[in-house]
């Protein structure tokens, strides 16, 4: 049961973090945060080996990480991109 080992979740988080560097846009970074948080909770003994519950915790932690990243690095309210020239000019 590889999903019940903490290091597998943390390793998956690091792989997703490296993938985020290759494909920027805050797509994989939320999932990486969720995987590392899930691995940390398994390591701390808070979570067991119940796969559906682990996936739920992973999904919620990923969503929370994505929302936090969006608040920190996302488009600010009132900020608008103004295009002053056309790419074809």
MOJOTA-V770616 format. One record per residue. N is the residue number from 1. PSI is psi in degrees with one decimal (* if undefined). NEAR is the number of other ideal C-beta (glycine too) atoms within 12 Angstrom. D_FIRST is the distance of its C-alpha to the first C-alpha in Angstrom with 2 decimals. Layout:
# MOJOTA-V770616
n-><N/N>
psi-><PSI/PSI>
near-><NEAR/NEAR>
d_first-><D_FIRST/D_FIRST>
This chain:
# MOJOTA-V770616
n-><1/2/3/4/5/6/7/8/9/10/11/12/13/14/15/16/17/18/19/20/21/22/23/24/25/26/27/28/29/30/31/32/33/34/35/36/37/38/39/40/41/42/43/44/45/46/47/48/49/50/51/52/53/54/55/56/57/58/59/60/61/62/63/64/65/66/67/68/69/70/71/72/73/74/75/76/77/78/79/80/81/82/83/84/85/86/87/88/89>
psi-><85.5/-28.4/-12.6/-1.4/134.7/-36.9/-26.7/-40.1/-41.8/-40.5/-40.6/-36.9/-41.8/-38.3/-43.5/-34.8/-40.6/-38.3/-32.7/-34.5/-37.6/-33.4/83.3/161.3/13.2/38.1/-50.7/-13.7/-35.5/-41.2/-35.9/-42.9/-43.6/-40.4/-41.9/-39.8/-42.8/-43.8/-39.3/-38.4/-33.8/-43.1/-38.2/-9.7/11.9/-35.6/150.9/-153.4/19.0/106.6/-46.1/-37.7/-38.2/-41.1/-34.8/-44.6/-41.7/-44.4/-44.3/-39.9/-36.7/-42.2/-43.8/-40.1/-40.7/-43.2/-41.7/-42.2/-37.9/-37.9/-37.1/-43.5/-2.4/-177.1/129.1/153.2/135.2/-7.6/122.5/137.3/123.2/121.8/121.4/-4.5/156.0/147.1/-23.8/-4.8/*>
near-><11/15/24/21/18/27/19/23/35/24/19/30/32/22/19/30/26/16/19/24/16/13/14/13/16/26/20/27/31/32/31/32/34/35/37/31/32/40/32/22/25/33/18/12/11/16/27/17/16/14/18/13/19/31/18/17/28/34/21/20/31/31/19/20/32/26/19/19/23/18/14/15/16/15/12/11/7/5/8/8/7/6/9/7/7/6/6/5/6>
d_first-><0.00/3.77/5.48/5.70/7.48/11.05/12.28/10.30/12.06/15.22/15.28/14.99/17.74/19.87/19.59/20.69/23.41/24.68/24.71/26.79/29.31/29.67/29.97/31.68/32.30/29.72/27.42/24.20/25.03/24.19/20.70/20.41/21.62/19.20/16.15/17.71/18.61/15.18/13.87/16.96/16.49/13.05/14.84/17.78/15.98/17.21/14.03/11.40/7.97/10.04/9.27/13.01/14.22/12.27/13.80/17.06/17.17/16.46/19.25/21.62/21.21/21.76/24.78/26.15/25.82/27.56/30.29/30.87/31.21/33.50/35.65/35.90/36.43/37.23/40.68/42.84/44.89/48.28/47.26/48.32/48.21/51.76/52.40/55.84/55.94/54.69/52.46/55.02/57.97>
